Amino acid sequence: QVQLVESGGGLVQAGGSLRLSCAASGGTISGYAMSWFRQAPGKEREFVAAIRWSEQYGDSVKGRFTVSRDNDKNTVYLQMNSLKPEDTAVYYCARSSIVSRRERDYNYWGQGTQVTVSS
């Protein structure tokens, strides 16, 4: 079974940057769609970014976040720049056989990593 482990979260000042990593084991990410979702307190889980052979972004992060992948390292990244307090959330990575913005299309999920942005 595929295991996904996120890392790189932490506390950062508004305007700062963080780089999240999602390392996969027990399976490959090659050829699969990999996505980032986030969930803030009291809110529903929100699509952030996806990558397979091209990139997609949620409107709230477009122009600030960049998703990338290194298939040789079996790892997906999320570079987050110009962070805002509204970006505070638990960030999850997930794998799917298709590119999608819907949670139900993803069958493997990580445990999440906390990102907190202070003002």
Buried (B, 14 or more C-beta within 10 A) or exposed (E): EBEBBBEBBEEBEEEEEBBBBBBBEEBEBEEBBBBBBBBBEEEEEBBBBBBBEEBBBBEBBEEBBBBBBEEEEBBBBBBBBEBBEEBBBBBBBBBBEEBBBEBEBBEBBBEBBEBBBEE
